[in-house]
Amino acid sequence: MSGSILVVDDEQDFLESVRRALVSSGFRNVRLEKNPLEAMSALEKGATFDLALIDIHMPEMDGMELLEKLRAESPETECMMVTAVNEARVAIECLRKGAYDYLTKPLSRDDLIAAVRRGLEKKRFLEILALHKTEHSPKLLNKEAFRPIVTRSGKIERILKEAELHAESDVPILITGESGTGKELLAQAIHRASPRARYPFTPINMVSLPGSLFEAEFFGYTRGAFTGADKERPGYLEHTNRGTLFLDEIGDLPLDFQGKLLRVLQEGEYYRLGTNHPLKVDLRIIAATNMDLDRQISKGAFRKDLYYRLKGALLHLPPLRERKEDIPLLAMNILKEIPRGKGLTVDEEALGLLIDYDYPGNVRELKSILQSAANLAKDGILDIKSLPPTFVQRRRSTSTGKSMQGQEAILPLGEVEKAHILKIYDQTNKNKTQTADLLKIGLNTLRRKLDSYGVD
């Protein structure tokens, strides 16, 4: 489990016992400091911690003083105080100075781990809350895990950061969004960014799993459980133990089996077909759907209690038509993955058509269009003649309809770029540094473009 933890106490035995308890519970990034001055020195040198466990009574520096200094130097660090004296006055003083919890020695392992998890969950909650209050692009700590997801969209970048924060915990996640928006790709990234990354990621599409085989495939079975069961077979749950189970199109899960999945979520146990002995399983469940589950619940087609269990965290992926700034970048990356697309250049007119389209099939449809176009491209140029005729005809029809409604027709790529840059420039109150950061271009590049537009 991720989360960097600092433990400061002048008793070496206590430090070692806390380390053992934390490491055995999955916390790997634990730093012990016997001298509070050394802890402060580490902070001053740039060390960062998600949580600090601080003894109140220490000879070199009082724990209360360390708490105040730590909160001043690193306000994002959650602090928990520990003392052998259980006094309400001391507890109130700790909370007043910024600690989130107060524990008394001797500490039980269960109380310690529960308090640490509460602190890390609080920190994650506050970070997620802050994401929705800023327009700035957040920085991913685990960029490699999310590398397959390419974007320039600030909206998507905030979703990825929220996903990274949730990845640190075991909370079930529900990903919603239209078909083709990349829900499984996001689930895979969450798994890679999680402490479960070295264990299996098992994707299951509920639509492709026949109701008659659901229990056998999902829970496994023993020999003789039914006709044809000539040997014992583990199911998806056992195969995925300690990993991540991805349930795609969860809205299509038959109502009869929803209660059994709920038991797995609530109790962490299940029964193989043919046995009455419960088996324990330790896994993280991520579900995805393009359905409106609230509507399914009102129709009696989906259990409300299962919905709330699955929605420990909710991530919604917007359709491609709401993130058109990503289309050029996505097109470039898709072409790199297509054997006949490598080295192709998309001309302005073709790119203008691609940007202007609304993509009911989202990224999956964009990929299909580019695969077809790459086969027809000549002389290393993907132009309008390369695009599927049905796509071009559909775009022209849509564009004509928009023009008849008083909307603009297709613009040249340069005009599209200019409009987007000026829009972001206005949104940042003409802050060039912030605009360049949001657009992911160099500051000098932005200045040159603004000069060419006649804008200061």
Phi and psi in degrees as a GROMACS rama.xvg file:
@    title "Ramachandran Plot"
@    xaxis  label "Phi"
@    yaxis  label "Psi"
@TYPE xy
-83.3583  175.602  SER-2
116.837  112.185  GLY-3
-83.8584  130.818  SER-4
-124.399  130.72  ILE-5
-107.142  129.833  LEU-6
-120.403  122.199  VAL-7
-121.178  117.443  VAL-8
-160.897  143.029  ASP-9
-84.439  0.650725  ASP-10
-102.314  113.58  GLU-11
-63.1468  -39.3746  GLN-12
-61.5294  -39.3955  ASP-13
-66.5812  -42.668  PHE-14
-57.1333  -46.3684  LEU-15
-67.5627  -36.543  GLU-16
-68.1458  -36.8275  SER-17
-67.3  -42.6189  VAL-18
-58.3083  -45.8884  ARG-19
-60.7141  -43.3682  ARG-20
-64.5219  -42.6699  ALA-21
-68.7455  -46.6197  LEU-22
-64.2643  -40.3563  VAL-23
-67.6731  -18.5011  SER-24
-96.5882  6.45602  SER-25
101.846  -0.832505  GLY-26
-86.402  119.607  PHE-27
-101.882  -29.9424  ARG-28
-96.0238  80.7622  ASN-29
-120.98  126.171  VAL-30
-114.868  129.327  ARG-31
-104.624  135.841  LEU-32
-134.766  121.666  GLU-33
-82.5527  -26.3165  LYS-34
-110.426  118.393  ASN-35
-61.008  -26.5776  PRO-36
-66.1054  -34.7792  LEU-37
-67.3179  -35.5499  GLU-38
-63.965  -43.7295  ALA-39
-65.0544  -38.2409  MET-40
-62.0991  -39.8107  SER-41
-62.8058  -40.7991  ALA-42
-64.8548  -42.1565  LEU-43
-65.6278  -25.181  GLU-44
-88.0708  3.05292  LYS-45
105.677  1.75408  GLY-46
-65.4307  141.805  ALA-47
-123.51  145.554  THR-48
-136.52  140.823  PHE-49
-78.3201  -32.288  ASP-50
-147.889  143.258  LEU-51
-126.348  133.652  ALA-52
-109.74  113.42  LEU-53
-123.298  127.992  ILE-54
-75.5842  141.49  ASP-55
-76.8915  -44.0302  ILE-56
-101.707  105.659  HIS-57
-137.892  147.267  MET-58
-71.8348  -38.5176  PRO-59
-73.0428  -37.5578  GLU-60
-156.911  131.984  MET-61
-63.0106  140.517  ASP-62
-59.5944  -33.3755  GLY-63
-64.6482  -38.5752  MET-64
-66.7123  -42.0023  GLU-65
-62.6424  -39.8477  LEU-66
-58.4385  -47.5729  LEU-67
-63.0658  -42.8991  GLU-68
-67.4667  -41.1865  LYS-69
-66.0352  -41.0736  LEU-70
-65.7786  -31.58  ARG-71
-75.0761  -41.6873  ALA-72
-79.5686  -33.9186  GLU-73
-140.291  72.2788  SER-74
-62.5694  -18.2334  PRO-75
-79.3851  -8.45641  GLU-76
-84.1084  125.179  THR-77
-80.3788  136.365  GLU-78
-117.543  138.255  CYS-79
-126.787  128.343  MET-80
-99.0149  146.39  MET-81
-131.221  135.644  VAL-82
-152.678  159.401  THR-83
-85.6688  -8.50556  ALA-84
-105.686  120.588  VAL-85
-97.5291  89.8487  ASN-86
-127.044  133.7  GLU-87
-60.5964  -36.8744  ALA-88
-60.6036  -43.6067  ARG-89
-67.4111  -41.5087  VAL-90
-61.162  -44.0679  ALA-91
-63.7845  -39.6182  ILE-92
-65.1995  -39.3287  GLU-93
-61.4885  -47.0519  CYS-94
-65.3084  -37.4463  LEU-95
-63.5942  -33.4655  ARG-96
-89.0073  5.15504  LYS-97
112.166  0.633831  GLY-98
-73.5702  147.725  ALA-99
-95.021  -14.5658  TYR-100
-154.736  163.213  ASP-101
-142.325  120.151  TYR-102
-122.543  149.933  LEU-103
-111.66  143.066  THR-104
-79.9895  151.63  LYS-105
-73.2263  143.557  PRO-106
-92.9419  131.45  LEU-107
-79.7882  151.2  SER-108
-59.7693  -42.6883  ARG-109
-64.1441  -42.0203  ASP-110
-64.7881  -40.5253  ASP-111
-62.5304  -51.1357  LEU-112
-64.0347  -40.2323  ILE-113
-62.4797  -42.0667  ALA-114
-66.4652  -41.8423  ALA-115
-62.9471  -44.2744  VAL-116
-64.1261  -38.5833  ARG-117
-61.2604  -42.2463  ARG-118
-63.8143  -43.9689  GLY-119
-68.6062  -36.0322  LEU-120
-65.7249  -39.7023  GLU-121
-62.0204  -43.8214  LYS-122
-61.8618  -44.5121  LYS-123
-61.9547  -41.6483  ARG-124
-61.4326  -45.0249  PHE-125
-65.2474  -37.7325  LEU-126
-67.2454  -39.6653  GLU-127
-66.4433  -40.5822  ILE-128
-60.9062  -41.5992  LEU-129
-65.4913  -30.6793  ALA-130
-59.656  -35.6683  LEU-131
-84.0007  -0.132214  HIS-132
-110.201  3.20911  LYS-133
-128.999  151.584  THR-134
-98.7835  -4.94373  GLU-135
-73.2392  150.393  HIS-136
-77.9485  119.489  SER-137
-75.1831  157.409  PRO-138
-98.6738  130.958  LYS-139
-82.1996  135.506  LEU-140
-82.5165  -31.7808  LEU-141
-112.321  70.3215  ASN-142
-62.3304  -35.114  LYS-143
-61.9793  -38.5263  GLU-144
-62.5767  -33.3547  ALA-145
-102.402  7.04784  PHE-146
-57.1642  -37.3044  ARG-147
-64.4395  -15.174  PRO-148
-96.1377  107.134  ILE-149
-98.0643  134.801  VAL-150
-161.315  152.635  THR-151
-118.886  0.492186  ARG-152
-78.3834  125.19  SER-153
-61.4976  -34.2913  GLY-154
-63.0072  -46.0527  LYS-155
-67.8555  -39.0367  ILE-156
-61.5672  -36.7352  GLU-157
-69.9442  -35.572  ARG-158
-64.2763  -42.1114  ILE-159
-63.693  -40.2372  LEU-160
-65.1084  -41.5128  LYS-161
-62.9672  -40.4869  GLU-162
-62.1459  -40.8069  ALA-163
-62.4446  -40.9189  GLU-164
-65.4272  -42.2683  LEU-165
-67.5213  -29.1421  HIS-166
-60.0801  -27.2904  ALA-167
-69.176  -20.7981  GLU-168
-106.912  -176.765  SER-169
-106.769  12.3974  ASP-170
-60.8226  134.17  VAL-171
-62.1067  147.039  PRO-172
-124.878  135.446  ILE-173
-112.039  121.342  LEU-174
-105.994  123.635  ILE-175
-114.357  160.867  THR-176
152.267  160.078  GLY-177
-63.72  162.102  GLU-178
-60.7823  133.799  SER-179
90.1704  7.01784  GLY-180
-86.9457  -7.99027  THR-181
100.16  34.1582  GLY-182
-66.0331  -42.0528  LYS-183
-68.5424  -36.439  GLU-184
-60.1415  -40.5163  LEU-185
-68.3754  -40.8099  LEU-186
-60.9443  -41.6933  ALA-187
-62.4374  -40.8041  GLN-188
-64.4835  -41.1866  ALA-189
-61.0407  -42.835  ILE-190
-61.693  -45.4702  HIS-191
-63.5733  -30.9356  ARG-192
-86.1224  -2.4449  ALA-193
-98.2064  165.115  SER-194
-64.7097  -11.0405  PRO-195
-92.1287  8.13159  ARG-196
-57.1178  -30.5056  ALA-197
-83.6257  -0.980158  ARG-198
-107.204  172.7  TYR-199
-64.1854  146.996  PRO-200
-111.693  115.883  PHE-201
-116.083  108.91  THR-202
-88.7424  134.151  PRO-203
-131.474  125.834  ILE-204
-93.8042  118.369  ASN-205
-62.7278  -29.9192  MET-206
-67.4252  -36.3796  VAL-207
-84.6495  -1.70142  SER-208
-102.51  103.566  LEU-209
-59.4624  142.264  PRO-210
-55.9206  -36.1603  GLY-211
-67.073  -23.3159  SER-212
-106.621  -0.900211  LEU-213
-55.9162  -54.6777  PHE-214
-63.4719  -41.5161  GLU-215
-64.4114  -43.6631  ALA-216
-73.8754  -37.8603  GLU-217
-78.0506  -48.0142  PHE-218
-100.061  -16.2837  PHE-219
83.2497  176.615  GLY-220
-153.469  162.133  TYR-221
-98.9463  166.352  THR-222
-63.3109  131.591  ARG-223
83.3005  6.19094  GLY-224
-63.7511  -31.1845  ALA-225
-157.32  170.707  PHE-226
-59.9336  125.182  THR-227
97.8253  -9.39206  GLY-228
-84.0501  81.2744  ALA-229
-88.3289  -3.53498  ASP-230
-155.718  161.069  LYS-231
-71.1918  141.835  GLU-232
-141.571  125.058  ARG-233
-72.9221  152.316  PRO-234
-99.5626  -171.989  GLY-235
-58.5717  -38.28  TYR-236
-62.0693  -48.739  LEU-237
-66.1645  -39.8311  GLU-238
-61.0743  -34.9413  HIS-239
-91.7624  0.359775  THR-240
-46.3671  129.098  ASN-241
77.5692  -1.55626  ARG-242
-108.665  -147.97  GLY-243
-124.461  128.08  THR-244
-102.957  119.81  LEU-245
-104.39  116.137  PHE-246
-104.634  96.9112  LEU-247
-83.1039  147.865  ASP-248
53.7163  50.5938  GLU-249
-61.8525  -24.4966  ILE-250
-64.3276  -18.0841  GLY-251
-92.498  3.8763  ASP-252
-67.1547  124.05  LEU-253
-55.1586  141.305  PRO-254
-56.7968  -34.9291  LEU-255
-61.0086  -28.5171  ASP-256
-99.1878  -8.03885  PHE-257
-64.3194  -36.5304  GLN-258
-64.7854  -35.4656  GLY-259
-70.8893  -36.3184  LYS-260
-67.6608  -37.7444  LEU-261
-59.4672  -38.8002  LEU-262
-63.4172  -38.2118  ARG-263
-62.1392  -43.0502  VAL-264
-67.3453  -40.2959  LEU-265
-79.173  -45.6738  GLN-266
-105.461  -16.1744  GLU-267
66.6217  31.0676  GLY-268
-143.498  161.847  GLU-269
-156.71  172.979  TYR-270
-121.152  130.558  TYR-271
-69.9476  149.445  ARG-272
-62.3437  131.302  LEU-273
96.4222  5.39222  GLY-274
-143.331  153.023  THR-275
-105.58  10.1031  ASN-276
-95.9578  119.836  HIS-277
-69.5653  144.082  PRO-278
-114.338  139.572  LEU-279
-89.0847  146.984  LYS-280
-141.399  140.992  VAL-281
-119.459  102.581  ASP-282
-151.085  167.208  LEU-283
-109.016  133.25  ARG-284
-108.163  126.644  ILE-285
-117.956  126.896  ILE-286
-115.422  157.656  ALA-287
-143.608  150.943  ALA-288
-158.825  151.832  THR-289
-106.506  7.38897  ASN-290
-89.4253  159.649  MET-291
-87.5952  97.6882  ASP-292
-67.8768  -28.5633  LEU-293
-60.5062  -40.6301  ASP-294
-68.8585  -38.2502  ARG-295
-62.3682  -38.2624  GLN-296
-64.5385  -44.2422  ILE-297
-64.0033  -27.3831  SER-298
-85.5144  -4.69495  LYS-299
79.1677  15.8575  GLY-300
-96.0897  -8.04166  ALA-301
-144.376  138.019  PHE-302
-75.2874  131.683  ARG-303
-65.8671  -40.5646  LYS-304
-65.4395  -35.6097  ASP-305
-68.4484  -40.1958  LEU-306
-57.7355  -46.8104  TYR-307
-70.7457  -28.1695  TYR-308
-69.6442  -43.6206  ARG-309
-67.9015  -31.3833  LEU-310
-90.4039  47.9945  LYS-311
-61.8694  -37.4149  GLY-312
-139.234  139.908  ALA-313
-117.805  124.985  LEU-314
-122.175  125.971  LEU-315
-112.592  122.46  HIS-316
-91.8175  119.845  LEU-317
-71.4419  154.809  PRO-318
-69.3548  162.703  PRO-319
-62.8074  -29.9436  LEU-320
-66.0266  -16.2692  ARG-321
-98.2513  3.55467  GLU-322
-141.598  52.2589  ARG-323
-65.8164  -19.7378  LYS-324
-64.0475  -14.9114  GLU-325
-86.2039  -14.8651  ASP-326
-60.4179  -47.3645  ILE-327
-59.3606  -41.4402  PRO-328
-67.6186  -42.8583  LEU-329
-63.3798  -42.2757  LEU-330
-60.2898  -43.8614  ALA-331
-61.4218  -44.0716  MET-332
-70.3774  -38.3376  ASN-333
-63.41  -43.1163  ILE-334
-63.0848  -34.1847  LEU-335
-64.1142  -27.8162  LYS-336
-87.0159  -13.6452  GLU-337
-92.0113  127.025  ILE-338
-49.1338  -43.404  PRO-339
-92.1769  4.67953  ARG-340
-98.743  -16.5485  GLY-341
-63.863  128.896  LYS-342
87.162  -5.04573  GLY-343
-73.745  144.863  LEU-344
-111.393  133.358  THR-345
-93.4979  123.153  VAL-346
-77.0555  168.6  ASP-347
-63.0225  -41.2434  GLU-348
-66.1869  -42.6746  GLU-349
-66.3828  -41.788  ALA-350
-66.3013  -36.1975  LEU-351
-60.4661  -42.2919  GLY-352
-63.2594  -43.7692  LEU-353
-61.9109  -40.9583  LEU-354
-69.4011  -34.3972  ILE-355
-80.1698  -12.2962  ASP-356
-81.6389  150.759  TYR-357
-93.3317  -12.5198  ASP-358
51.0969  75.0842  TYR-359
-60.6887  -25.0601  PRO-360
-93.7674  3.86634  GLY-361
59.537  -145.436  ASN-362
-61.4586  -34.2952  VAL-363
-61.4495  -38.4832  ARG-364
-71.2592  -40.4683  GLU-365
-57.7092  -43.3568  LEU-366
-62.887  -41.8621  LYS-367
-62.9395  -41.6815  SER-368
-63.164  -44.3206  ILE-369
-69.9891  -34.1287  LEU-370
-62.5129  -42.4922  GLN-371
-66.813  -43.616  SER-372
-65.6126  -36.7938  ALA-373
-62.0719  -32.8347  ALA-374
-69.9492  -24.4182  ASN-375
-102.768  -8.15537  LEU-376
-65.5184  143.199  ALA-377
-124.86  147.35  LYS-378
57.0108  31.8871  ASP-379
73.9112  10.7533  GLY-380
-118.871  125.916  ILE-381
-95.3211  103.716  LEU-382
-113.561  -172.508  ASP-383
-63.4147  -27.6169  ILE-384
-70.4806  -21.9365  LYS-385
-79.7186  -27.7523  SER-386
-67.4247  146.384  LEU-387
-56.2271  131.728  PRO-388
-54.4062  -37.7177  PRO-389
-63.4712  -35.9831  THR-390
-68.6885  -46.3615  PHE-391
-62.2741  -43.2688  VAL-392
-64.0445  -42.0725  GLN-393
-64.3842  -40.956  ARG-394
-65.6305  -42.569  ARG-395
-64.7655  -38.4872  ARG-396
-64.3475  -44.1086  SER-397
-64.9962  -42.4924  THR-398
-63.459  -40.7266  SER-399
-62.4122  -41.7448  THR-400
-62.0594  -40.0157  GLY-401
-66.6723  -42.0339  LYS-402
-63.6217  -37.3344  SER-403
-66.3018  -23.6312  MET-404
-91.4707  11.0865  GLN-405
86.405  11.3373  GLY-406
-95.7793  163.1  GLN-407
-71.4503  147.155  GLU-408
-80.2368  -177.154  ALA-409
-61.6687  133.196  ILE-410
-101.344  152.501  LEU-411
-60.3527  154.393  PRO-412
-57.067  -39.2881  LEU-413
-60.1695  -38.3094  GLY-414
-70.5226  -36.7633  GLU-415
-62.1628  -45.2168  VAL-416
-63.1152  -44.4832  GLU-417
-60.5615  -45.6033  LYS-418
-61.8937  -40.2593  ALA-419
-68.483  -44.1996  HIS-420
-62.0044  -44.978  ILE-421
-67.6587  -32.8773  LEU-422
-63.8897  -47.6289  LYS-423
-66.1162  -38.1797  ILE-424
-60.9196  -41.2094  TYR-425
-69.0247  -38.9619  ASP-426
-64.2063  -29.106  GLN-427
-92.7155  13.5846  THR-428
56.9403  40.2108  ASN-429
62.424  36.0641  LYS-430
-90.6959  105.554  ASN-431
-64.515  -42.0332  LYS-432
-61.9638  -46.3342  THR-433
-66.258  -39.6985  GLN-434
-62.9144  -45.3497  THR-435
-61.7354  -38.9713  ALA-436
-64.6756  -44.7182  ASP-437
-66.3226  -35.8637  LEU-438
-83.189  -8.83355  LEU-439
60.8541  42.268  LYS-440
-129.075  163.44  ILE-441
-69.6988  152.197  GLY-442
-63.0831  -40.0585  LEU-443
-65.1298  -37.4778  ASN-444
-61.4856  -44.3109  THR-445
-61.6424  -43.7527  LEU-446
-60.4505  -41.6988  ARG-447
-63.0749  -41.8571  ARG-448
-67.4537  -42.0353  LYS-449
-63.5104  -38.7896  LEU-450
-61.5781  -40.4948  ASP-451
-68.3475  -23.8319  SER-452
-86.4393  -6.80402  TYR-453
74.9221  28.8421  GLY-454
-113.109  135.499  VAL-455
